[in-house]
Amino acid sequence: MGARSHLRLSDCAIYTDGGARGNPGPAAGAGVIIASDGKVVEELSEFLGTTTNNVAEYRALAMTLRRAKELGCERVTVHMDSELIVRQLNGLYRVKDTKMLELYSEVRRLLREFSDWKAVHVPRRENKHADELVNAVLDAHGAQLPQEGGS
């Protein structure tokens, strides 16, 4: 397919989402990589087992950043509907949880592999594609919200 060779991948938009049904609960992460011409280059998704929403968010971002680098993206703009994660990436919030600190450090290391990056908070409606991928994975794994006291 020759169309891929015509895409300019130096600048990529990345949309990622992670979610758990229950917190913690069955979780998934997903990402969408979009070339500078607006075309979707790749969709990624993964079932993550039982974990929290924030862990799923970070794991989705790490997975998508690795793939973006493999595809040749040089500069990335990360779009996420997790205000917490975006603020942590931008240095506005500290990461206090030791488990989260490891994931945060991995993502920061991956971001340094790009010549430039920025992280932007977007409303959930603007992250619909990645959100749909997360829910499709959870549905495929039969993940349900807990029956009593579920979130």
N, C-alpha and C positions, 0 to 999 in steps of 0.2 A: 504494500500500500504506500504509494509515493507521497500521499498527502502529509504524512508525519514529517518527512524531510523538509517540507516547505514551512513548517511551523518555526517561529522564532522563539526559542525557549530561554533566552537570556533573562527575560522578565516573566515571572510566573506569579499568578495569584493562587493562593492555597486556602481552601476552606476545610476546616476540620471540625469534628464533633465527636464527643464521647458521651456515653450514657449508661446508666445502670437502672434496672427495674428493681427498685428497692435500693437502699444506700447503707451498706453494700448490698449487692445483688448481682444477678446475671448482667454482664456488661459487654459492650461492643464499642469499637472505635472505627471511624471512617474519615476519609479525606478525598477531596477533589482537587486536581491540579489543572489549572487553566492557563493556556498560553496567552501571550500578549495580544493575539488576534481574537481572543474571546472564546476560542474553541476548547472544549474539554479534552485534555490530553490523557488523563487517567483518573479512574475511580478506584479507591482502595477501601476495603472494609475487613474487619477481623473480629471474631468472637474472643473475648478476653477472660472468660470464666467469671468467677465471683470477685467483684472489687467495687470500689466507690466511683461516683461520678467524676471526681477530680482526677483520680488515677486514670480512668478511661480517657479523659480529655487529654492528659499529657501523653499517654501511650499512642493515641490517635495522631497527635501532632508529631511525635518522634517518627512514627511509621511513615507519615506523609512527607516529612522533611527528607528522610533517607531516600525515598523514591524520587522526589524532586531533584535531588542532587544526582542520582543515577541517570535521570533523563536529561541532564545538562542545564538545569536552571541555575543561573548565576546570581540573580537577585530575586528575593521572594517577599511578597506581602501576605502575611498570615491573617486570615479572617476567622474569628471565633466568636461564638455567642456566650462564652464563659468570661464574664468581666473579671473574675478573680484571676484566671490564668493570664489574661492579657495584661492586667496590672502588675502581676508578678514578673512577667517577661520584660515589661517596660521599666522595671525597677521602682514602681510606685508602692508595691506591697512586698514585704519580706515573706520568704517561705520559712515557716516555723516548724512544720511537721517533718520529722527526719525521713519518713518514707517518701514524702513529696519532694524533699530536697534532692534526693537521688535522681528522680525523674526530671526535675527542674534543671539540674546540672547537665544531664544528658541532652536535653533540648537546647540549652544554651550552647553546649559544645557543637551540636549539629548546626545551629544558626551561624556560628562563627565560620563554618565551611563555605558560606555564601559571601560574595563580595559586599552585599548590602541586604538588609532585611528590616522589616517593620511589622509590628503586630497591632492589629486594629480590632476593636470590639465592634461587632455588628449585632443588630437585633436578630432574634431567632428566625424571623420570616426571611431574612436575607441569607440564612445559612440552611435553607430548606433542603437543598440537594444532599449535603452531608448528613443532615438529620434523618432523611429518608433512608439513606444507606445503613445508618446505625439501627434504625427500627426494623429494616428488612432482615438484618443479621439476627437480631434478637427474636424476631418472629420465627425465623427459620430454625432457631434453637429451642423454640417452645418456651421462651422466657416470659414469665408472667409476673405481674406485681404481686407482692405478698398479699394474702387474703385479709389478714387482720392487722390493723395498724399500718398498712402500707402507705408509701408515699407516692 
